[in-house]
């Protein structure tokens, strides 16, 4: 499962690449020409992942949007609807995430944020100092499903976005330590 997308610069080749970080630890380099071979649905998902990011991924998002627009024109256009992220439930079925469905819950005398409520097994986000221990995928899903009607939920959503940015920065920083020929785009 694709967990994070980051944009890097290869010093030797003098090119920009996207890095796909998979949940199982694998990392793939994606070039601009590779983007042309990707399916429309995968590109929608990558754009969704690039939403909560620093400014360095702006160029990558533009290239992907241009590729998606070209494929829409070739396929005959049509009305585009907003992308709805999906997840795999306990039975392996693909289920769309519901907006504004996350809620606070007390479990084991700890306050947590419960999300993916429509699945058989809801998921939890640890709050406060424990938020750092949540996975990138869980943070992203909880951010999508957390509404902003309640001031406490709005503040939590901002904290989760900040933690997601920190987690993705840690992921990229750890990877950059292992590969000397690439650098972060600033």
C-alpha contacts under 8 A as a table, 3 or more apart, distances in Angstrom:
res1	aa1	res2	aa2	distance
1	X	22	X	5.55
1	X	23	X	5.50
1	X	24	X	7.59
2	X	5	X	7.92
2	X	20	X	6.70
2	X	21	X	6.13
2	X	22	X	4.49
2	X	23	X	6.08
3	X	20	X	7.63
3	X	21	X	5.69
3	X	22	X	5.20
3	X	23	X	5.31
3	X	136	X	6.61
3	X	137	X	5.79
4	X	20	X	6.13
4	X	21	X	5.09
4	X	22	X	7.00
4	X	49	X	6.55
4	X	136	X	7.53
4	X	168	X	7.01
5	X	18	X	6.60
5	X	19	X	5.58
5	X	20	X	4.86
5	X	21	X	6.15
5	X	46	X	7.02
5	X	49	X	6.59
5	X	50	X	6.74
6	X	18	X	5.62
6	X	19	X	5.18
6	X	20	X	6.87
6	X	50	X	7.99
6	X	57	X	6.83
6	X	172	X	7.18
7	X	16	X	6.90
7	X	17	X	5.71
7	X	18	X	4.45
7	X	19	X	6.07
7	X	56	X	6.74
7	X	57	X	5.73
7	X	60	X	7.12
7	X	184	X	7.21
7	X	185	X	6.80
8	X	16	X	5.65
8	X	17	X	5.42
8	X	18	X	6.28
8	X	19	X	7.18
8	X	182	X	6.56
8	X	183	X	5.79
8	X	184	X	4.91
8	X	185	X	5.50
9	X	14	X	6.79
9	X	15	X	5.71
9	X	16	X	4.39
9	X	17	X	6.25
9	X	182	X	5.52
9	X	183	X	5.30
9	X	184	X	6.17
9	X	185	X	6.05
10	X	13	X	5.56
10	X	14	X	5.36
10	X	15	X	5.40
10	X	16	X	6.17
10	X	17	X	7.36
10	X	181	X	5.88
10	X	182	X	4.31
10	X	183	X	6.46
11	X	14	X	5.05
11	X	15	X	7.37
11	X	181	X	5.56
11	X	182	X	5.60
11	X	183	X	7.09
12	X	181	X	6.49
16	X	31	X	7.37
17	X	29	X	6.27
17	X	30	X	5.66
17	X	31	X	5.11
17	X	32	X	7.21
18	X	29	X	5.79
18	X	30	X	4.95
18	X	31	X	6.46
18	X	60	X	7.41
19	X	27	X	6.49
19	X	28	X	5.55
19	X	29	X	4.77
19	X	30	X	6.13
20	X	27	X	5.52
20	X	28	X	5.01
20	X	29	X	6.46
20	X	30	X	7.29
21	X	25	X	6.73
21	X	26	X	6.18
21	X	27	X	4.72
21	X	28	X	6.75
22	X	25	X	5.50
22	X	26	X	5.26
22	X	27	X	6.12
23	X	26	X	7.39
30	X	34	X	5.82
30	X	35	X	7.00
31	X	34	X	5.05
31	X	35	X	6.54
32	X	35	X	5.20
32	X	36	X	7.13
32	X	63	X	7.50
33	X	36	X	5.45
33	X	37	X	7.28
34	X	37	X	5.32
34	X	38	X	6.77
35	X	38	X	5.28
35	X	43	X	7.96
35	X	64	X	6.89
35	X	67	X	7.47
36	X	67	X	6.39
38	X	42	X	6.58
38	X	43	X	6.70
39	X	42	X	5.36
39	X	43	X	6.40
40	X	43	X	5.16
40	X	44	X	6.28
40	X	68	X	6.44
40	X	71	X	7.80
41	X	44	X	5.04
41	X	45	X	6.35
42	X	45	X	5.08
42	X	46	X	6.23
43	X	46	X	4.98
43	X	47	X	6.15
43	X	64	X	6.61
43	X	68	X	7.36
44	X	47	X	5.18
44	X	48	X	6.28
44	X	83	X	6.69
45	X	48	X	4.97
45	X	49	X	6.31
45	X	83	X	7.76
45	X	85	X	7.21
46	X	49	X	4.98
46	X	50	X	6.21
47	X	50	X	4.97
47	X	51	X	6.41
47	X	61	X	6.18
47	X	64	X	7.41
47	X	65	X	7.98
48	X	51	X	5.36
48	X	83	X	7.59
48	X	85	X	7.82
49	X	52	X	6.77
50	X	53	X	5.72
50	X	57	X	6.68
50	X	61	X	6.95
52	X	161	X	7.00
52	X	164	X	7.87
52	X	165	X	7.11
53	X	56	X	7.86
53	X	57	X	6.83
53	X	165	X	6.42
54	X	57	X	6.53
54	X	58	X	7.96
54	X	165	X	7.75
55	X	58	X	5.44
55	X	186	X	7.88
56	X	59	X	6.95
56	X	185	X	5.71
56	X	186	X	5.96
57	X	60	X	5.20
57	X	61	X	6.28
58	X	61	X	5.15
58	X	62	X	6.34
59	X	62	X	5.06
59	X	63	X	6.36
60	X	63	X	5.20
60	X	64	X	6.25
61	X	64	X	5.10
61	X	65	X	6.04
62	X	65	X	5.10
62	X	66	X	6.11
63	X	66	X	5.16
63	X	67	X	6.25
64	X	67	X	5.08
64	X	68	X	6.16
65	X	68	X	5.03
65	X	69	X	6.09
66	X	69	X	5.10
66	X	70	X	6.23
67	X	70	X	5.16
67	X	71	X	6.32
68	X	71	X	5.17
68	X	72	X	6.18
69	X	72	X	5.07
69	X	73	X	6.27
70	X	73	X	5.19
70	X	74	X	6.28
71	X	74	X	5.02
71	X	75	X	6.02
72	X	75	X	5.05
72	X	76	X	6.06
72	X	77	X	4.62
72	X	78	X	7.39
73	X	76	X	5.17
73	X	77	X	4.86
74	X	77	X	7.23
84	X	96	X	6.43
84	X	97	X	6.80
85	X	96	X	6.03
85	X	97	X	5.89
86	X	94	X	6.28
86	X	95	X	5.36
86	X	96	X	4.29
86	X	97	X	5.50
87	X	94	X	5.61
87	X	95	X	5.51
87	X	96	X	6.55
87	X	97	X	7.03
88	X	91	X	7.67
88	X	92	X	5.29
88	X	93	X	5.43
88	X	94	X	4.66
88	X	95	X	6.19
89	X	92	X	5.27
89	X	93	X	5.48
89	X	94	X	6.48
89	X	95	X	6.69
89	X	119	X	6.12
89	X	120	X	7.38
89	X	121	X	7.88
90	X	93	X	7.44
90	X	119	X	7.60
90	X	120	X	6.83
90	X	121	X	7.08
97	X	116	X	6.79
97	X	141	X	7.81
97	X	144	X	7.97
97	X	145	X	7.04
98	X	101	X	5.88
98	X	116	X	7.57
98	X	118	X	7.95
98	X	145	X	6.05
99	X	102	X	7.93
99	X	144	X	6.38
99	X	145	X	4.43
99	X	146	X	6.75
99	X	147	X	6.94
100	X	144	X	7.87
100	X	145	X	4.94
100	X	146	X	4.94
100	X	147	X	4.26
100	X	148	X	7.89
101	X	115	X	6.55
101	X	116	X	7.46
101	X	117	X	6.94
101	X	145	X	5.47
101	X	146	X	6.41
101	X	147	X	7.36
102	X	113	X	6.60
102	X	114	X	5.53
102	X	115	X	4.47
102	X	116	X	7.27
102	X	117	X	7.31
102	X	142	X	6.88
102	X	145	X	5.47
102	X	146	X	5.05
102	X	147	X	7.35
103	X	113	X	5.61
103	X	114	X	5.40
103	X	115	X	6.79
103	X	146	X	7.52
104	X	111	X	6.83
104	X	112	X	5.81
104	X	113	X	4.58
104	X	114	X	6.03
105	X	111	X	5.73
105	X	112	X	5.42
105	X	113	X	6.07
105	X	114	X	6.40
106	X	109	X	5.92
106	X	110	X	5.31
106	X	111	X	4.36
106	X	112	X	6.03
107	X	110	X	5.22
107	X	111	X	6.31
107	X	112	X	6.89
111	X	126	X	7.73
111	X	127	X	7.05
112	X	124	X	6.15
112	X	125	X	5.68
112	X	126	X	5.31
112	X	127	X	5.85
113	X	124	X	5.44
113	X	125	X	5.02
113	X	126	X	6.87
113	X	127	X	7.31
114	X	117	X	7.10
114	X	122	X	6.48
114	X	123	X	5.70
114	X	124	X	4.57
114	X	125	X	6.54
115	X	122	X	5.85
115	X	123	X	5.39
115	X	124	X	6.24
115	X	125	X	7.95
115	X	141	X	7.89
115	X	142	X	6.06
115	X	145	X	6.85
116	X	119	X	5.75
116	X	121	X	7.71
116	X	122	X	5.16
116	X	123	X	6.06
116	X	145	X	7.85
117	X	120	X	7.55
117	X	121	X	7.37
117	X	122	X	4.97
117	X	123	X	7.58
118	X	122	X	7.45
119	X	122	X	6.08
123	X	138	X	7.97
125	X	131	X	6.99
125	X	134	X	6.42
125	X	138	X	7.21
125	X	139	X	7.24
125	X	142	X	7.42
126	X	130	X	5.45
126	X	131	X	5.02
126	X	133	X	7.47
126	X	134	X	6.65
127	X	130	X	5.57
127	X	131	X	4.85
128	X	131	X	5.60
129	X	132	X	6.77
130	X	133	X	5.67
130	X	134	X	7.64
131	X	134	X	5.66
131	X	160	X	7.77
131	X	163	X	7.39
132	X	163	X	6.76
132	X	167	X	7.59
134	X	138	X	6.49
134	X	139	X	6.55
135	X	138	X	5.20
135	X	139	X	6.23
136	X	139	X	5.15
136	X	140	X	6.15
136	X	164	X	6.24
136	X	167	X	6.70
136	X	168	X	7.35
137	X	140	X	5.21
137	X	141	X	6.19
138	X	141	X	5.14
138	X	142	X	6.03
139	X	142	X	5.14
139	X	143	X	6.05
139	X	160	X	6.43
139	X	161	X	7.82
139	X	164	X	6.34
140	X	143	X	5.13
140	X	144	X	6.33
140	X	161	X	7.97
140	X	164	X	7.15
141	X	144	X	5.22
141	X	145	X	6.31
142	X	145	X	5.08
142	X	146	X	5.92
143	X	146	X	5.30
143	X	157	X	5.86
143	X	160	X	6.64
143	X	161	X	6.96
146	X	153	X	6.84
146	X	154	X	7.85
146	X	157	X	6.56
147	X	150	X	7.43
147	X	153	X	6.67
147	X	154	X	6.88
147	X	157	X	8.00
148	X	151	X	6.72
148	X	153	X	5.90
148	X	154	X	4.47
148	X	157	X	7.70
149	X	153	X	7.33
149	X	154	X	7.02
150	X	153	X	5.24
150	X	154	X	6.20
151	X	154	X	4.97
151	X	155	X	6.19
152	X	155	X	5.25
152	X	156	X	6.21
153	X	156	X	4.95
153	X	157	X	6.03
154	X	157	X	5.07
154	X	158	X	6.38
155	X	158	X	5.18
155	X	159	X	6.31
156	X	159	X	4.97
156	X	160	X	6.10
157	X	160	X	5.02
157	X	161	X	6.17
158	X	161	X	5.12
158	X	162	X	6.27
159	X	162	X	5.11
159	X	163	X	6.14
160	X	163	X	4.95
160	X	164	X	5.97
161	X	164	X	5.02
161	X	165	X	6.27
162	X	165	X	5.19
162	X	166	X	6.32
163	X	166	X	4.98
163	X	167	X	6.04
164	X	167	X	5.04
164	X	168	X	6.14
165	X	168	X	5.23
165	X	169	X	6.10
166	X	169	X	5.01
166	X	170	X	6.16
167	X	170	X	5.08
167	X	171	X	6.21
168	X	171	X	4.94
168	X	172	X	6.20
169	X	172	X	5.16
169	X	173	X	5.98
170	X	173	X	5.03
170	X	174	X	6.02
171	X	174	X	5.35
171	X	175	X	6.35
172	X	175	X	5.08
172	X	176	X	6.08
173	X	176	X	5.07
173	X	177	X	6.41
174	X	177	X	5.38
174	X	178	X	7.06
175	X	178	X	5.42
175	X	179	X	6.72
176	X	179	X	5.31
176	X	180	X	6.84
176	X	182	X	6.82
176	X	183	X	6.68
176	X	184	X	7.73
177	X	180	X	6.84
179	X	182	X	6.36
180	X	183	X	7.80
